[in-house]
Amino acid sequence: MAEQTRDLSKWALLSIATAIVVIALKLLAWQLTGSVGLLSDAAESVVNLVAAVVGFFALRIAARPADDDHNFGHVKSEYFAAVIEGVMIVVAAVIIIVTAVDRLIHPRELESVGLGLAVSVIASVINAAVAWQLIRVGRRHRSLTLEADGKHLMTDVWTTAGVIVGVAVVAITGWAVLDPIIAIAVAVNIIFVGYHLVRRSTLGLMDTAVPEAERAEIDAVLDRFRGDGIDFHDVRTREAGHLRYVQLHMLVPGDWSVQRGHDLLEDVEAALHAAVDDLVPTIHLEPIEDPRSYEPWRR
């Protein structure tokens, strides 16, 4: 049976704690160097913190069981959290660009570069470790919120790596103009990350069909039962958070007893559950000889 009440909020707490530590380290690196690139890196981490807080509450809501007002549970709350995170990523990118343009107009020499970069490296290592864990857990439990949070942190890791290299080049060459240019490049990359998060979340809110690989698993199960007067049609799927839904018509000989039809239906459901994790099937049993059985689900 699909697990519909899964509380993953403890992982969001890990993300929150990590964001606080990383923000402190990156702000220290910025204060030491005066680099707008490092400041932009810190700004992205602030977004990480706010997104992690939003994700925490979304995961707590998603874990609530179905009730009288939400008969199918609360799992879609994760999509709202991911949308918010994506929008905030874009907002952070815009702030970074504005700050970088100002630095282009008013260049500034960097200070204490070695120590500042060392602090940034420590922050990046922490981010990478937590990001890997969040992505792993998110994929295992099909949590878009955790996976998005992990990917956001991993983007932060690559952002920090680029900034570190850029600031080091500035320190070596003395080309102060590279610092804001690097910050702008980082911001553009962040915008793409935010766009993909919002797009994926929107697809989930629109009841997008399950991935092709999982649909193939469903079709393979149904093919095993086809034959001898048994058939299926009008198979439809959608996904909501970690849950997958499939609804279909199962056609059997009209002279079968209710018990016999029900027993076969139970076998089909069990096979579907075994093939696809967290699947919620809805099967309508109909006589194969009746033309009305071939009508699609009413919209």
C-alpha positions in Angstrom: 0.0 0.0 0.0 1.3 3.5 -0.8 2.7 5.3 2.1 0.8 8.6 2.4 2.0 10.1 5.7 5.8 10.4 5.5 7.4 13.1 7.7 10.7 14.1 6.1 10.9 17.5 7.9 14.0 16.5 10.0 16.0 16.7 6.8 14.8 20.3 6.2 16.0 21.1 9.8 19.5 19.8 8.7 19.3 22.2 5.7 18.3 25.1 7.9 21.2 24.5 10.3 23.6 24.1 7.4 22.4 27.4 5.8 22.9 29.3 9.0 26.5 28.1 9.4 27.3 28.6 5.7 25.9 32.2 5.7 28.1 33.1 8.7 31.2 31.7 7.0 30.5 33.4 3.6 29.7 36.8 5.2 33.0 36.5 7.1 34.8 35.7 3.7 33.1 38.8 2.2 34.1 41.0 5.1 37.7 39.8 4.9 38.0 40.4 1.1 35.4 43.0 0.1 34.6 40.8 -2.9 31.2 41.4 -4.5 31.5 37.9 -5.9 31.8 36.5 -2.4 28.9 38.8 -1.3 26.7 37.3 -4.1 27.7 33.9 -2.9 26.5 34.8 0.6 23.3 36.2 -0.8 22.4 32.9 -2.4 23.0 31.2 0.9 20.5 33.5 2.5 18.0 32.3 -0.1 18.9 28.8 0.8 18.0 29.5 4.4 14.6 31.0 3.7 13.9 28.2 1.2 14.8 25.6 3.8 12.4 27.1 6.3 9.6 27.1 3.7 10.5 23.5 2.9 10.3 22.5 6.5 6.8 23.7 6.9 5.8 22.2 3.5 7.1 18.8 4.5 5.3 19.0 7.8 2.1 19.7 5.9 2.7 17.0 3.3 3.1 14.4 6.1 -0.5 15.1 7.4 -2.9 12.2 6.7 -6.0 12.7 4.5 -8.9 14.4 6.3 -12.5 15.6 5.6 -11.3 18.7 3.7 -8.3 17.0 1.9 -9.5 13.5 1.0 -6.4 12.7 -1.0 -3.9 14.0 1.6 -1.6 17.0 1.6 1.4 15.8 -0.5 1.1 18.6 -3.1 2.2 21.2 -0.6 5.7 20.2 -1.6 5.1 21.7 -5.0 4.3 25.1 -3.5 7.5 25.0 -1.5 9.5 24.3 -4.6 7.8 27.1 -6.5 8.6 29.5 -3.7 12.2 28.4 -3.7 12.5 28.8 -7.4 11.1 32.3 -7.3 13.4 33.3 -4.5 16.4 32.0 -6.4 15.6 34.3 -9.2 15.1 37.3 -6.8 18.5 36.6 -5.3 20.1 36.5 -8.8 18.6 39.9 -9.6 20.0 41.4 -6.3 23.4 39.9 -7.2 23.3 41.5 -10.7 22.4 45.0 -9.2 25.2 44.7 -6.7 27.7 43.6 -9.4 26.8 46.4 -11.8 27.4 48.9 -9.0 30.8 47.4 -8.4 31.6 47.6 -12.2 30.9 51.3 -12.0 32.9 51.7 -8.7 35.7 49.1 -8.7 37.4 48.2 -5.4 40.6 46.4 -4.6 40.3 43.1 -2.7 41.9 42.4 0.7 42.9 39.3 2.7 42.1 37.1 -0.3 43.9 34.0 1.0 42.0 33.8 4.3 38.7 34.8 2.8 38.9 32.0 0.1 39.9 29.5 2.8 36.7 30.3 4.7 34.7 29.9 1.5 36.2 26.5 0.8 35.1 25.3 4.2 31.6 26.6 3.6 31.5 24.9 0.2 32.6 21.5 1.7 29.8 21.7 4.3 27.3 22.5 1.6 28.4 19.7 -0.7 28.1 17.1 2.0 24.6 18.2 3.0 23.5 18.7 -0.6 24.5 15.1 -1.5 22.5 13.7 1.4 19.4 15.8 0.7 19.4 14.7 -3.0 19.8 11.1 -2.0 17.0 11.1 0.5 14.8 13.2 -1.8 15.1 10.8 -4.7 14.6 7.8 -2.4 11.3 9.2 -1.0 10.3 11.1 -4.1 10.3 14.4 -2.2 10.5 17.3 -4.7 11.1 19.7 -1.8 14.2 17.8 -0.5 15.6 17.1 -3.9 15.1 20.8 -4.9 16.7 21.9 -1.7 19.7 19.6 -2.3 20.1 20.7 -5.9 19.9 24.3 -4.8 22.7 23.6 -2.3 24.8 21.8 -5.0 24.3 24.7 -7.3 25.6 26.9 -4.4 28.7 24.6 -4.3 29.5 25.1 -8.0 28.8 28.8 -7.6 31.2 29.1 -4.7 33.8 27.1 -6.7 33.5 29.6 -9.6 33.7 32.6 -7.3 36.7 31.2 -5.5 38.6 30.7 -8.8 37.5 34.1 -10.0 38.6 36.0 -6.9 41.9 34.1 -6.9 42.4 35.3 -10.5 41.6 38.9 -9.5 44.1 38.7 -6.7 46.8 37.4 -9.0 46.2 39.7 -12.0 44.9 42.7 -10.2 42.0 42.9 -12.7 39.3 44.1 -10.3 36.7 44.2 -13.1 36.6 40.4 -13.1 35.0 40.3 -9.7 31.6 41.8 -10.6 31.7 40.0 -14.0 32.0 36.7 -12.2 29.1 37.7 -9.9 26.9 38.4 -12.9 27.8 35.1 -14.5 26.9 33.4 -11.2 23.6 35.2 -11.2 22.7 34.1 -14.7 23.4 30.5 -13.7 21.2 30.9 -10.6 18.3 32.2 -12.8 18.4 29.0 -14.9 18.2 26.9 -11.7 15.2 28.8 -10.5 13.4 28.5 -13.8 13.8 24.7 -13.9 12.5 24.4 -10.3 9.4 26.5 -11.0 8.8 24.6 -14.2 9.0 21.2 -12.6 6.8 22.2 -9.7 4.2 23.7 -12.0 4.0 20.4 -14.0 3.3 18.6 -10.7 0.5 21.0 -9.8 -1.0 20.4 -13.3 -1.3 16.6 -12.6 1.4 15.6 -15.1 1.5 11.9 -16.1 4.1 9.7 -14.4 7.5 9.3 -16.1 7.7 7.0 -19.1 9.7 4.4 -17.3 7.0 4.0 -14.6 4.2 4.0 -17.2 6.0 1.2 -19.0 6.1 -0.8 -15.7 2.3 -0.3 -15.3 1.7 -1.4 -18.9 3.9 -4.4 -18.5 1.8 -5.5 -15.4 -1.5 -5.1 -17.3 -0.1 -7.0 -20.3 0.5 -10.0 -18.0 -3.2 -10.2 -17.2 -4.6 -9.6 -20.6 -6.2 -12.5 -22.5 -9.0 -15.1 -21.9 -11.6 -12.4 -21.9 -9.7 -9.9 -19.8 -8.6 -6.5 -21.0 -7.8 -3.0 -19.8 -8.4 0.4 -21.4 -8.4 4.2 -20.7 -5.3 4.0 -18.4 -4.5 7.4 -17.0 -1.7 8.4 -14.6 -0.7 11.4 -12.6 1.8 12.2 -9.8 1.5 14.2 -6.6 4.6 14.6 -4.4 6.0 11.1 -3.8 2.7 9.4 -4.7 1.8 8.0 -8.2 -1.8 7.6 -9.2 -3.2 5.3 -11.9 -6.9 4.9 -12.9 -8.2 2.4 -15.5 -11.0 0.2 -16.6 -10.6 -3.6 -16.2 -12.9 -5.6 -18.6 -13.9 -9.1 -17.7 -16.6 -11.6 -19.0 -20.0 -10.4 -18.0 -21.0 -13.8 -16.6 -18.3 -13.7 -13.9 -19.4 -13.5 -10.3 -18.7 -10.3 -8.4 -16.3 -12.3 -6.2 -14.3 -13.6 -9.1 -14.0 -10.2 -10.6 -13.0 -8.7 -7.3 -10.3 -11.4 -6.7 -8.7 -10.6 -10.1 -8.8 -6.9 -9.3 -7.0 -7.5 -6.1 -4.3 -9.5 -7.9 -3.9 -6.7 -10.5 -3.6 -4.1 -7.7 -1.0 -6.2 -5.8 1.1 -6.6 -9.0 0.9 -2.8 -9.7 2.0 -2.0 -6.1 5.0 -4.4 -6.5 6.0 -2.9 -9.8 5.8 0.8 -8.9 6.5 2.3 -5.5 4.0 4.5 -3.8 1.4 3.8 -6.5 -2.3 4.4 -5.7 -4.5 2.5 -8.3 -8.2 3.0 -9.0 -9.7 0.2 -11.1 -13.2 0.3 -12.5 -14.5 -3.3 -13.2 -16.8 -3.6 -16.2 -18.2 -6.4 -18.5 -16.2 -6.8 -21.6 -19.3 -7.4 -23.8 -21.1 -4.1 -22.9 -20.3 -1.3 -25.4 -20.7 1.2 -22.5 -17.6 -0.4 -20.9 -15.4 1.3 -23.5 -16.5 4.8 -22.7 -13.7 6.9 -21.2 -13.7 8.2 -17.7 -16.1 11.2 -17.4 -14.2 14.4 -17.1 
